[in-house]
Amino acid sequence: MSYQIPCSPVVTETEEKKSRFICWLGPVTDKTAFLHQLEAARAQYPDASHHCTALVIGSPSNPDVMQADDDGEPGGSAGRPMLELLLKQEIGNVGAIVTRYFGGTKLGVGGLMRAYRGAVGAALQRSELRPHVPLVHCRIACDFAGESRLRFLVTQHQGVCSGVDYSDKVRIDIELPETEWTQLQSKLLPEGFEVCPQ
């Protein structure tokens, strides 16, 4: 399944009955990095009432990591609606942190759900999204004379050479879009290049 991912972080602010909702939304592929971002939000807004989160790592249809946290708001009123919006919009590798400053008026569970969902929705409207392109990572071996040809073929198929090892042969680590892998293989194997086990 194809899905969208955010290109870079955005920060937006919305208001509901004098409560302020500040949303950080950005690309996330690592849960630890997201927790660091949450700590940064807590440090930046130390007097805020809540820091609610939603996280989707991988495909929204079958995520590697999926979690939501209400951070003291009534159960299911904050993190879950944030997460549901990200999944409904088919966005993966994304994290959202909504920081709330209480404005003095209780919103009720329904009001909180709308406000937190709305905060993430506002951030999504400001976000630049791009389609996620699954990559193939592999190592190709060749003799020394074949190195420049291999590099040319990889580049021709929108790939990059990410590492090289010179020993009895040249072994090059490559990554390229999954959609290009079959075509590249059809050129490599007849020319004597070897796909090494990783």
N, C-alpha and C positions, 0 to 999 in steps of 0.2 A: 504494500500500500504506500502511495506517495503521501508525503506530509510536508508541512512548512516548518521552518525553523527561523528564529529571529537572527538578524545579522549582527546587531549590537544592542547594548542595554539602552533603555529609555526610562525616564522618571516623569510621572504625571501626578497631578493633584486634582482630586474631586472633593465636593462638599455635600453633606447630607444633614440637614437640620443642625447646622453649625459644627458637626463633627467633620474633621479633616481626614481624608484618606489619601496617603502618599503611596503610590505604587512604583516599585522598581520591578522591571520585567526585562529579562535578558537571556542570552544563550547560556545553557548549562549542559555539560557532558559529564560532570563529576560531582557527586554528592558532597564531598568534603569542601570543594570550592564554593558550593552553594551555601554551606554552613558558615564559611568565612564571610560571604556576602551578607548573610543574616546578622552576624556579629557586627559587621560594619554599619548596618542599618540601626542596630541597637545602640551603638556608640554615637552615631550621628543624631539620633532622636531619642536621647536617654529618658526624657520625660513623657514619652508617648504612652498611651494606655495599652496598646497591643501591637504585636508584629506577627501577622498571620501569613502563612505560606502555602504555596502549591508548587509541586515539582513533578515534571515528566521528563525522564531520561530515556531516549530511544523513541520508537514509534508510538504514537498515541493509541494505536489499535492493539499493541502488545508491548507495553513499556518494560524496560529493564528495571526502572525505578519509578514508582508512582506514589506520592504521598501528599497529605494535606494536614495542616495544623491550625487549630482555632486560637491558640495562645490565650486561653482564658475567656474567650467569647463563648456564648452558649453553644453547646455541641452541635456541629453541622451548620452553623450560621455564617462561617467565614471561609475557612480553608476548602471545604467541600464545594461550595458554589464557584470558588476561584478555579479549582481543579476541573470541575465539570465544564466550565467555559473553555478552558484550554483544550480539553479532549473533544468537545463539540466542534471547535474550530479546526480540529486536526492539526494541532501544533505540538511538535516534539522537541526534545533537547532544550527545554525552557523551564525557567524558574520565575516565580512571582512572589514578591514580598509586599504586603500591604500594611503600612504603618498607620495606626488610627490615633488621632487626638480627639478625645471625648469632648463634645460640645455642650454637654449639660442636658441634652434631651435624649431619653431612651428611645431607641429605634424599634425595639421588638425583634423577634427572630426573623420575620419576613422582611422587615426594613433593613436589618443587617445583611441578609442574604443579597438583597438588591444592591445595597451600597458596596459590598465587597466585590460582587460580580461586575458592577458598574465601574469600579476602580480598575479592575483588570481589563475590562472592555475598552476603557479610555486609553490605557497603555497600548493595547493591541492596535488601536486606530493610529497611534503615532509610530508604531514599530514598522521597520522595513523587514519584510519576511521574504525568504527565498525557498525554493523547493530543496528538500534534502536529497542529496545524491549519494547512494550507497557506494562505498569504495571497496576495491579489491586490493589487498596488500599481499605481495608475494616476492620471492627472490628468484632471479633468473641468472643462470650461469652460462658463460660463453668463453671462447679463447680470447686472447688479448686483441687479436685482429678484428674481432666482431663487436668490440665495445662501442665504437662510434655508431655502428649500424643499429645496435640495440637501443642506444640512447635516442637515436632518430625515430625509431619505431614507437617507443614509449611516448615521446613528445607528440608524435603524429596522432596518437590516440588519447590525447588530453591527460596524459599521465605525467608523473614526476618521479625522478630518481632520488630516493631519500637517503641512500647510503651505499657504500661500495666496499668490497673486501677483495684485495689482491692476494692470491696465493698461487696454487697450481693453475687456477682459472680466475677469471673475473666474475665475481658474484655481486649483482646489483639488486638492492631492495627497491621495489617500485610500488607506487599506488596509483590507481586510475579508476575512473568511473566503472561500476559493475557492467554497465551497458556496453562498454568498449572492450571488455576482457575477452570475449569469444573471438572477436575479430582480430585482436592482437595475437592471441594464441594461434590462430590459423596462419599467421605470417611467421611466427617464431619457430614453431615445430619443424616445418619443412626446411628451414635454414639452419637447423642443428642446434638451436638454443634449447637449454634445459630449464624446466621449472623445478626448483629445488623444494624439498619438503621444509616446512617452517618449524 
